[in-house]
Amino acid sequence: GLGVGTVLLDAAVSHLSSLGATRAHLYTDSNCSWKFYELHGFKRTATHRANREERRHAMPRESFLYELDLTA
């Protein structure tokens, strides 16, 4: 709640842009505050729902892939 995550995310996006990247991708899960990424312009591009076997191996129930267009 102090804005540290926003500062770190902005720095990462700036760094990727300075390297010439046109897109940023990140992977997160339902145990994370994924809405934070959506508030910062990331769009969910895929969702994976763990099956019984995957959950048995401590995988999160849902995992998400996000993308940010760095050219916008």
C-alpha angles and dihedrals in degrees: 000000000000097000095252093126091052092050091050094046092048090050092050092049091047091050093050091048091050088055090055097255114156097194138031123206130194136180122214139153143223091271089067133074092257092166087072089068093048090052087056095053102268115141122211108241101173142014126200120196111202117235123224093270093050092049089051086062092053097260114154116259091244133019126191137204116209132190133197122197105224093191094067 
